[in-house]
Amino acid sequence: MCLKSIKGSCHNFCTAAFKDVTYKELKNLLNSKKIMLIDVRERWEILEYGKIPGSINIPLDEVGEALQMNSEDFKERYKEVQPSKSDSVVFSCLAGVRSKKALYTAISLGFHSAQHYAGGW
């Protein structure tokens, strides 16, 4: 999934491995506390349908801004410590479409360890 330029080099946002996380892998990662699971559904969806325990909600249209805000503002708004670019971040949503968009946003911002849970909630 790498877009080659005329010179044949890969663009930065394509260099990360786009790996979908399986249910079992996600469960193990959450139990180990080694990831931040970000649910990118709208707030009303979280209130109505719930969320994966241990996840935080950052709606898709806020992901780019959230990952670039200063850590104090992030903590105040989302009640969690902001992930660093080297942290493992996994995005989820209902069917996998919005979380894939969030993944691309994160990778374009330098979060090269970001991953995607296609299973949804």
Stockholm file with secondary structure:
# STOCKHOLM 1.0

chainA/1-121         MCLKSIKGSCHNFCTAAFKDVTYKELKNLLNSKKIMLIDVRERWEILEYGKIPGSINIPLDEVGEALQMNSEDFKERYKEVQPSKSDSVVFSCLAGVRSKKALYTAISLGFHSAQHYAGGW
#=GR chainA/1-121 SS CCCBCTTSCBCGGGSSCCCEECHHHHHHHHHHTCCEEEECSCHHHHHHHCCCTTEEECCHHHHHHHHHSCHHHHHHHHSSCCCCTTSCEEEECSSSHHHHHHHHHHHHTTCTTCEEETTCC
#=GC SS_cons         CCCBCTTSCBCGGGSSCCCEECHHHHHHHHHHTCCEEEECSCHHHHHHHCCCTTEEECCHHHHHHHHHSCHHHHHHHHSSCCCCTTSCEEEECSSSHHHHHHHHHHHHTTCTTCEEETTCC
//
